[in-house]
Amino acid sequence: MKKIDELAEVYKIAPSYVDKTGKVHYTDDRVRRFFLKSILGRELSDELLARKLSEANLPKILPEVVSFFENEKIVLKPEKVSGSFELSLIDEDGRTVWQKDCRGGSEIEIDGISPGYYELVAKEDGRCHKSLLIYAPVLCYQPPFLKRKEHLSGVSLMLYALHSRNSMGIGDFGDLAEIIKLTAQNGGDVVGVNPLGVMSAANMVDDATADVSPYRTLSRLFVNYGYLDLRCEEDFVKSAAVSAFMRDGKTTALLERLNASDLVLYKEVLTLKLKILELMFEHFLQCADAERKLQFETYKADKGEALANLCLFEVLTEEAGANSFWRHWKQGLNDAASVSVRAFAKRKRRRMEFFAYCHWLAELQVKKLQELAVSLGMKIGLYTDMPIGAASNGCEVWENPDVYVLDCTIGAPADPMRPRGQSWGFNPYHPEELIRQHYAPFIRLVRENMKNSGALRIDHAMGLQRLFWGFFERGNPVVQGAYVYYNLKDLTAILSLESNRSRCLVVGEDLGTVPDGFREYMAEHGLLSYKVFYRQKEKNGAFVRPKDYQYLSLAQTSTHDQATACGFWANEDIEVFNGRGLYVNETQYLENLSGRRKDRENMLKALVRDNIIPDCEADRLKTDVEKGEIIPDDIGLYVNQFGASTNSALFLVRLCDIYKQRELDNAPGTVFEYPNWRRKLSVSVEDIAAGKAFAESMKIVNDNRPKTV
């Protein structure tokens, strides 16, 4: 037992955690053993435990990774107590920028370098040890408006939910361009969107059972070709084959049906777009001029192995068929480095080129969207979203399985709203292997997600410090697990360095069970907190006053995982959870109904207290508070006016709130039981532009934003 405890401490498996209610949960030996077995990849034995503990205590010249911020002295403390060695510092261009003969046991100070990644090379008795030194700005990128203490506004939306005359069954980048223009015209500086990661129709059996979460995709590094505005592309416009296909009666009938559907039919949409892209690719190969072909080759060279692996994975997914999981692929295809995979890649080079073409077009369109936003005077433009984890059935895990713990999932422990806990379908980073790989997967992920963004949301930002690792026991529907810790300083330093290089603001989604001191650490390093109106409550349940919201934050009324303004009032989320069996018993359901009734009462008090509505209006609304059966017509306007008046640097209106959507975008804890991530907006992009609701909502928001003194 003692060795288990000691090794669990080495791998930073927390001995306990405190839940939202203040209750302490202790990690038991059963959980520790499961996690250690998963981390080590083998059955535990006394010999293995002893060897791993011995390895952990071996003296080293330097750790694998060291990180410093610019307000710190770079002081290295070799663990080895005796002996001499040569230490060199090599920059990202391969130049030696510092070198010194050192002795173990003495502190080593390095100065005169600029922020960046450096390779520390220690040579001793013919042996060479290489470490990573991260030297980062203290703060993540701070746009000028933050320094001027301005208060900006914008909108947030689910891209797939948009639709227009030009759409093909799903919102696309052409639709998003129109929303960007409307937002800029109405005084907004930011448009937030859901994650844009890669999806594939090949791993979907049908639309009813497909897992289409934008947070759980084949890859977070590249853009989903399903969002392409195909009609604006040269190869669409000039291809005779594309024109003939689009005129075909079957195609027009399919498009009409896909566009008429209230839900996005992902498998059919992606299959259709893939067919059109295949015709476009043939035109590109035959007719593109030398300059465009050079641009494509440059893109492939720039993306390198990451793009090649994704395209190969997509072809393998097509070959394996729907619902296939790469860990069950045969003939060595489940090993990205195998001879079988290399041979397969040679045979399928043309198909891989095709997928590379799709991702090239998608990235170019996202880049143009950000350029459009900047050209319209937006101070941020696109605000994108980086999921916390890599999907267990996706390319990121397949191409580098060593850096993930394959038998564990990321999620959340049970709480009053999610009494069974949550499993999100992600594999956690292997704490030791991530450091051994010098954080290369994380650096690449952050860099790619910031590339064409004015701001980036870090989903479940607490994962920079700790993640709840979970697993399921047979016969027990509640997720079992414990928190496992990562190096917060290293990961924050990477965020700071990359955000300053990309000039990208960082927002940390800090909802849920937050470790003590985490929010303060975020603020110290310039990450904006994420303030959601419905969660910003005092201990007595009263809603926090707008003036008391911290400035370094982004505020919204709710998120994609929570009820809309109308839905919150009407208990929509509670009824959905109850109807899908997400509460353990009726008592929990009734407790949540009672809590929501109290929330409605406190909401009215807050709206009166902060001069959003007069007393007489509150008296009228009190009759609707008890059950929430009647939704006040203007409740969305009221809560958005409240949110706009907060001191947060950014406030975003949810597009679905402007158009009084009641239904949830996503019901956490469900996959097939609810139409998650499929619901289209009730109005078209054309109707948004022609109507008054969008402009009126933005005017209310902008009129209520605090003025810069």
Protein Blocks (a to p, Z undefined) as FASTA:
>chain_A
ZZmmmmmmmnopafbdcdfkopacdddfklmmmmmmmmnopacdfklmmmmmmmmmpccf
bdfbdcddfkbccddddfbfgdcdddddddfkopafbdcdddehiacddehiacdddddd
ddeehiacddddddddfbdcddfklmnopacddddddfklpccfkbghiacfklmmmmmm
mmmmnopabdcdddfbdcdfklpfblmlpccbfklcfbfkbccfklpcfklpmklmmmmk
lmmmmmpmklmmmmmmmmmpmbdcfklmmmmmmmmmmmmmmmmmmmpcfklmmmmmmmmm
mnmmmlmmmmmmmmmmmmnoghiafklpghhlmpmkbmklmmmmmmmmmmmmmmmmmmmm
mmmmmmmmmmmmmmnopanlpaddddfbdcfkbmklmmmmmlpcfkbccdddddfklmno
paehiacddfklmmmnoommmmmmmmmmmmmccbdcdehkllmmoccdddddehiabdcd
ddddddfklmmmmmmmmmmmnopacdddfehjddehklmmmmmnopacdddfklmccfko
pacdfklpcfbbcddfbdfkbccfklmmnommmmmmmmnopafblklmmmmmmmmmmmmm
mmmmmmmmnomacfklmmmmmmmmmnomaccfklmmmmmmmmmmpmbfbdcddfklmnop
abdfbdghiaklpcghkaccfbdfklmmmmmmlmmmmmmmmmmpccdZZ
